[in-house]
Amino acid sequence: MARGRICGLSVRNLRFPTSLGSHGFDAKHTDPDCSAAYVVIETDSEDRFKGYGIMLTLGKDPEVVVGAVNALTYYVLDKDLRDIVGDFRGFCRELTSDEQFRLIGPEKDVVGLAVTAILNAVWDLWAKQEGKPLWKLLVDMAEGIVGPSEEKGMERIQRCCCPALISEILQNGQHGKKEREKQMLRHGYPAYTTSCASLGHSDSTLKQLLKAALNDGWTRFKVKVGADLQNDTRRCRLIRDMIGPEKTLMLDASERWDVPKALAWMSKLAEFKPLWIEKPTSQNDITGHATISEALAPLGIGVAMEEQCHNRMMIKQLLHKKALQFLQIDSCRLGSVNENLSVLLMAKKFGIPVCPHAGGAGFCELVQHLIIFDYISISASLQNRMCEYVDHLHEHFKYPAVIKHASYLPPKDAGYSTEMKEESVKKYQYPDGEVWRKLLEAQDLCVQI
């Protein structure tokens, strides 16, 4: 049972210098440093559990998000955890309704990201107090997760998912639930890898990583494209030749194209039989995605989207416009578990497979809980479904994701897997951590020379 009054909230700016190794290099981000706003919540409960929340992003973003978290601390301190989880709707409404922050939120932009970090910490703390990994907490309380449509992130999508439909979906999810849970514990949730084909990798590195991945049993691969058509064609041919015709290939353009360029580019890359093209154009262009989706359907290529979506309302519009065939939930972009639950329910209604976005610095650790819950209690299907995996920065987490036979094994430790090793937090805190002090000193020295 949730317990304790929140008596402390701290937030730190963490950055990992991944740009030094070209990790995560894509058509839009040529020098990406993985970064995060890292929240820690404490209560006065005798159990001494802490809740750890993380909002993952790139580069300098946490400087702004950390400020927003500090500004929202007023709405968190002195709250009783039992009251929060008993009325998540009310708590979320408080966090997103401050009139002084309306132009940088409320359910998007900086405020939305800060709220996500705080809520991730709350869910981690609650799951720890219940002694369960988050996915198991959700599975065990599935029928009570979403009551009336106004609760826990369901407001504003009532016309898409009415209370009766929500209840029907969750009740249907109870059938065969125990068998699906056993299946997950035995075999895990199928994953795909993005570790091999960053645009920053040379051909020799690409071949080496692909060979290792194939030897480890990977059968699904995503490739970054979008900067140079000739280079994309050459790399896709190399990869398709190495993995063979029977394995799955996906492409990610990172919003690089406009609609005409997306259609022209994909008509050339269609020969490599990609399952989807991810983020082919601007995240805000819903009609553009719908146009691309319709045009690529005869080629057997779907559109994957959602990683960059601001909130559930934007996703509702994408679904209504038939603008995507694969929905990529994100554990940090949307309003934590609460809003992702509403998206999982909408995906079930529209029959769209959910294939979560993940990556380095904690994405994999978080989203595994959501997709395992989705399979056990909502979708009950693995058809055309998989979860992204990037083998990077997991060593900084106390409970890192576990991959076996190219599948996520369900976490066993209580919580949301968000807790980082304190040593890593101290080393990578920006700008005072050991790693950044050395890098910034070296940078200053180069400038002087």
C-alpha positions in Angstrom: 0.0 0.0 0.0 1.3 3.5 -0.9 2.4 5.3 2.2 4.4 8.2 3.5 4.5 12.0 3.1 6.8 13.3 0.4 9.5 15.3 2.3 12.2 15.7 -0.3 12.5 16.2 -4.1 15.8 16.8 -5.9 16.7 16.9 -9.5 20.1 16.7 -11.3 21.3 17.4 -14.8 23.1 14.3 -16.2 24.9 14.1 -19.6 26.8 11.3 -21.2 29.4 12.4 -23.9 28.1 9.9 -26.4 28.9 12.2 -29.3 32.6 11.3 -28.8 31.9 7.8 -30.2 29.2 8.9 -32.7 26.6 6.9 -30.8 23.0 7.8 -31.8 24.2 9.7 -34.9 21.3 10.2 -37.3 20.1 12.5 -40.1 19.1 15.2 -37.6 21.5 14.7 -34.8 25.1 14.7 -35.8 26.7 15.2 -32.3 24.2 13.8 -29.8 25.0 13.6 -26.1 22.5 11.5 -24.2 21.2 13.5 -21.3 18.6 13.4 -18.6 16.8 15.2 -15.8 17.1 12.8 -12.9 14.5 13.2 -10.1 14.7 11.6 -6.6 11.7 11.6 -4.3 11.9 10.8 -0.6 9.1 10.2 2.0 9.0 10.1 5.8 7.9 6.4 5.6 9.8 4.0 7.8 10.7 1.8 4.8 13.1 4.6 3.6 12.3 3.8 -0.1 13.1 6.5 -2.6 11.5 7.0 -6.0 13.7 7.7 -9.0 12.4 9.4 -12.1 14.2 10.1 -15.3 13.3 12.2 -18.3 15.7 11.3 -21.1 16.6 13.6 -23.9 19.7 15.1 -25.7 22.3 17.7 -25.1 21.4 20.9 -23.2 17.7 20.1 -22.8 18.0 19.1 -19.1 19.1 22.6 -18.2 15.6 23.8 -19.0 13.8 20.7 -17.7 15.6 20.8 -14.3 14.4 24.4 -13.9 10.8 23.3 -14.6 11.0 20.4 -12.1 12.2 22.8 -9.4 9.4 25.2 -10.2 6.9 22.3 -9.8 8.3 21.1 -6.5 5.7 23.1 -4.7 2.9 20.8 -5.9 4.8 17.7 -4.8 6.3 18.3 -1.3 4.1 17.5 1.7 1.8 15.4 -0.4 0.8 12.0 1.0 1.7 9.2 -1.5 -1.5 7.4 -0.8 -3.5 10.5 -1.8 -1.5 10.9 -5.0 -2.1 7.4 -6.3 -5.7 7.5 -5.0 -6.3 10.5 -7.3 -3.7 10.5 -10.0 -6.0 12.7 -12.1 -6.1 15.4 -9.5 -2.3 15.3 -9.0 -1.6 15.4 -12.7 -4.0 18.3 -13.1 -2.2 20.2 -10.4 1.1 19.7 -12.1 -0.1 20.8 -15.5 -2.5 23.6 -14.6 -0.3 26.3 -13.2 -1.4 29.4 -15.1 2.2 30.9 -14.9 3.5 28.0 -17.1 0.7 27.9 -19.7 2.8 29.0 -22.7 5.5 26.3 -22.1 2.9 23.5 -21.4 0.7 22.4 -20.0 0.7 18.9 -21.4 3.6 19.3 -23.8 7.0 21.1 -24.1 9.1 21.9 -21.0 6.3 21.5 -18.4 5.2 18.2 -19.9 8.8 16.8 -19.8 9.2 17.9 -16.2 5.9 16.3 -15.2 7.0 13.1 -16.8 10.2 13.0 -14.7 8.2 13.6 -11.5 5.6 11.0 -12.3 8.2 8.4 -13.2 9.6 8.8 -9.8 6.2 8.5 -8.2 5.5 5.2 -10.0 8.9 3.9 -9.1 8.3 4.6 -5.4 4.8 3.1 -5.4 6.0 -0.1 -7.1 8.8 -0.4 -4.6 6.5 0.0 -1.7 4.3 -2.7 -3.2 7.3 -5.0 -3.6 6.7 -5.5 -7.4 8.3 -4.5 -10.7 6.1 -1.9 -12.3 4.8 -4.2 -15.1 3.6 -6.6 -12.4 1.9 -3.8 -10.4 0.0 -2.8 -13.5 -0.9 -6.3 -14.4 -2.3 -7.1 -11.0 -4.4 -3.9 -10.9 -5.3 -3.9 -14.6 -9.1 -3.7 -14.1 -8.7 -0.8 -11.7 -6.1 1.2 -13.7 -8.6 3.2 -15.6 -12.0 3.9 -14.2 -14.1 6.7 -15.6 -12.7 8.3 -18.7 -11.8 11.4 -16.9 -9.2 9.7 -14.8 -5.5 9.0 -15.1 -4.8 10.6 -18.5 -8.0 9.6 -20.2 -9.6 13.0 -20.4 -9.7 14.6 -23.9 -10.0 11.2 -25.6 -13.5 10.2 -24.5 -14.8 10.1 -28.1 -12.0 7.8 -29.0 -12.2 5.5 -26.0 -15.4 5.8 -24.0 -15.7 4.3 -20.5 -17.6 1.3 -21.8 -15.0 0.5 -24.4 -12.2 0.9 -21.9 -13.9 -1.5 -19.5 -14.5 -4.0 -22.3 -10.8 -3.9 -23.4 -9.5 -4.4 -19.8 -12.0 -7.2 -19.1 -11.1 -9.0 -22.3 -7.5 -8.7 -21.3 -8.2 -10.8 -18.2 -8.8 -13.9 -20.4 -5.6 -15.8 -20.8 -3.7 -13.3 -18.7 -1.9 -15.9 -16.5 -0.8 -17.9 -19.6 0.6 -14.7 -21.2 2.4 -13.8 -18.1 4.0 -17.2 -17.9 5.0 -16.9 -21.6 6.7 -13.5 -20.9 8.6 -15.0 -17.9 9.8 -17.9 -20.0 10.6 -16.3 -23.3 10.4 -12.5 -22.9 9.1 -9.8 -25.2 10.6 -9.7 -28.8 13.0 -6.9 -29.4 14.7 -5.3 -32.4 18.2 -3.7 -32.4 19.2 -0.2 -33.5 22.8 -0.6 -32.2 24.3 -1.6 -35.5 23.4 1.0 -38.0 24.0 4.5 -36.7 24.9 7.0 -39.5 28.2 7.6 -37.6 29.4 4.1 -38.1 31.9 3.3 -40.9 31.2 0.3 -43.2 33.7 -1.8 -41.3 32.1 -1.0 -38.0 28.7 -1.6 -39.4 29.7 -5.1 -40.7 31.3 -6.0 -37.4 28.3 -5.0 -35.4 25.9 -6.8 -37.8 27.9 -10.0 -37.7 27.9 -9.9 -33.9 24.2 -9.2 -33.7 23.4 -12.1 -36.1 25.5 -14.4 -34.0 23.6 -13.3 -30.9 20.3 -14.3 -32.6 18.9 -10.9 -33.6 16.4 -11.0 -36.5 15.1 -7.5 -36.6 17.2 -4.4 -37.5 16.6 -0.7 -37.7 18.8 1.5 -39.9 19.2 5.3 -39.7 18.6 7.0 -43.1 17.8 10.4 -44.5 20.9 12.4 -45.0 22.2 11.2 -48.4 20.2 8.9 -50.7 23.2 7.4 -52.4 24.8 6.5 -49.1 21.4 5.2 -47.7 21.0 3.0 -50.8 24.5 1.6 -50.4 24.2 1.0 -46.7 20.7 -0.6 -47.0 22.0 -3.0 -49.7 25.0 -3.9 -47.5 22.7 -4.6 -44.5 20.1 -6.5 -46.5 22.8 -8.7 -48.1 24.2 -9.5 -44.7 20.9 -10.3 -42.9 19.2 -12.0 -45.8 15.7 -11.6 -47.2 13.8 -13.3 -44.4 14.9 -11.0 -41.5 13.1 -7.7 -40.7 14.5 -4.3 -41.7 13.1 -1.0 -40.6 14.2 2.6 -41.5 14.3 5.8 -39.5 14.6 9.2 -41.2 14.5 11.3 -37.9 12.1 13.9 -39.4 14.6 14.9 -42.0 12.3 15.1 -45.1 9.3 17.0 -46.3 6.5 15.0 -47.8 7.6 15.0 -51.4 11.2 14.1 -50.5 9.9 11.3 -48.2 7.9 9.8 -51.1 10.7 10.1 -53.6 13.3 8.7 -51.2 11.2 5.8 -50.1 10.4 4.8 -53.6 14.1 4.3 -54.1 14.6 2.4 -50.8 11.5 0.2 -51.2 13.6 -2.4 -53.0 15.1 -3.4 -49.6 11.7 -4.3 -48.3 11.5 -2.3 -45.1 8.7 -3.0 -42.7 8.3 0.7 -41.9 9.8 4.2 -42.3 10.0 5.9 -39.0 9.5 9.7 -38.5 9.6 10.4 -42.3 8.7 14.1 -41.8 8.0 16.7 -39.1 6.4 15.4 -36.0 3.8 18.1 -36.2 2.7 17.3 -39.7 -0.2 14.9 -39.1 -1.7 15.3 -42.6 1.8 14.9 -44.0 2.2 11.6 -42.3 -1.3 10.5 -43.5 -0.3 11.4 -47.1 3.0 9.4 -46.8 1.1 6.5 -45.2 -1.4 6.3 -48.0 1.2 6.5 -50.7 3.5 3.8 -49.2 0.8 1.3 -48.5 0.9 -0.2 -52.0 4.7 -0.8 -51.5 4.0 -2.7 -48.3 5.8 -0.1 -46.2 4.2 1.2 -43.0 4.8 4.5 -41.2 6.0 4.4 -37.6 5.5 7.4 -35.3 4.9 8.7 -31.8 8.3 8.9 -30.2 8.2 12.7 -30.6 4.4 13.2 -30.1 3.6 15.7 -27.4 0.6 14.0 -25.8 -2.3 11.6 -26.3 -4.4 14.2 -28.2 -1.8 14.3 -30.9 -1.7 10.5 -31.1 -5.5 10.4 -31.3 -5.4 12.6 -34.4 -2.7 10.4 -36.0 -4.9 7.4 -35.4 -8.0 9.0 -36.7 -6.2 10.1 -39.9 -4.7 6.7 -40.4 -1.3 8.3 -40.5 0.6 5.5 -39.0 0.7 1.7 -39.0 3.1 1.2 -36.0 2.8 3.2 -32.8 6.0 3.9 -30.9 5.2 4.8 -27.3 7.8 6.7 -25.4 8.3 6.4 -21.6 9.7 9.9 -21.3 8.0 12.0 -24.0 4.4 11.4 -22.8 3.1 12.0 -19.3 4.7 9.0 -17.7 2.8 5.7 -17.2 -0.5 7.6 -16.9 -0.7 8.9 -20.4 1.0 5.9 -22.0 -1.9 3.8 -20.6 -4.4 5.9 -22.5 -2.3 5.5 -25.7 -2.1 1.7 -25.3 -5.9 1.6 -25.0 -6.3 3.7 -28.1 -3.9 1.5 -30.1 -6.0 -1.5 -29.1 -9.2 0.1 -30.3 -7.7 1.0 -33.7 -5.8 -2.3 -34.1 -2.4 -0.6 -34.4 0.6 -2.6 -33.1 2.6 -0.9 -30.4 6.4 -1.0 -31.0 8.0 1.2 -28.3 10.8 3.6 -28.9 13.9 2.9 -26.7 17.5 3.8 -26.6 20.5 4.5 -24.4 20.6 6.0 -20.9 17.4 4.3 -19.5 14.8 4.2 -22.3 15.0 0.4 -22.5 14.8 0.1 -18.7 11.6 2.0 -18.5 9.6 1.0 -21.6 10.0 -2.7 -21.1 7.6 -2.5 -18.2 4.9 -0.8 -20.4 5.1 -3.1 -23.3 5.1 -6.3 -21.2 2.0 -5.0 -19.4 0.4 -4.2 -22.7 0.9 -7.7 -24.0 -0.4 -9.4 -20.8 -3.4 -7.2 -20.1 -4.4 -5.2 -23.2 -3.2 -6.2 -26.7 -2.8 -10.0 -26.0 -0.9 -10.2 -29.3 2.7 -10.3 -30.5 1.9 -10.0 -34.2 4.0 -7.3 -35.8 5.1 -6.2 -32.4 8.6 -5.6 -31.0 10.4 -3.3 -28.7 13.5 -1.3 -29.6 16.8 -2.1 -27.9 20.1 -0.2 -28.0 23.0 -1.8 -26.2 24.4 1.4 -24.7 24.8 3.0 -21.2 22.9 0.2 -19.3 25.9 -0.2 -17.0 24.9 3.0 -15.2 21.6 1.5 -14.0 21.1 -0.5 -10.8 18.6 -2.7 -12.5 19.6 -2.8 -16.2 17.4 -4.4 -18.9 18.1 -8.0 -19.6 18.1 -9.3 -23.1 18.1 -13.1 -23.9 17.6 -14.6 -27.4 16.8 -11.1 -28.7 14.0 -10.6 -26.2 13.4 -8.5 -23.1 13.1 -10.7 -20.0 10.6 -9.2 -17.5 12.3 -7.3 -14.7 12.2 -9.0 -11.3 13.2 -6.2 -9.0 10.6 -3.9 -7.5 10.2 -0.5 -9.0 10.3 1.1 -12.5 14.0 0.2 -13.1 14.8 4.0 -13.1 17.4 4.0 -10.3 20.9 4.8 -11.4 24.1 3.9 -9.7 25.1 6.8 -7.4 28.7 6.6 -8.7 27.5 7.2 -12.3 25.2 10.1 -11.2 28.2 11.8 -9.5 30.5 11.2 -12.5 28.2 12.4 -15.2 26.4 15.3 -13.4 26.8 18.4 -15.6 29.0 20.5 -15.3 30.4 19.4 -11.9 30.8 15.7 -12.4 34.3 14.2 -12.8 33.8 13.3 -16.5 32.6 16.8 -17.4 35.2 18.6 -15.4 37.9 16.8 -17.3 36.3 17.3 -20.7 35.6 21.0 -20.1 39.1 21.6 -18.9 40.5 19.9 -22.0 38.2 22.1 -24.1 39.4 25.2 -22.4 43.0 24.2 -23.0 42.4 23.6 -26.7 40.8 27.1 -27.0 43.9 28.6 -25.3 46.2 26.8 -27.6 
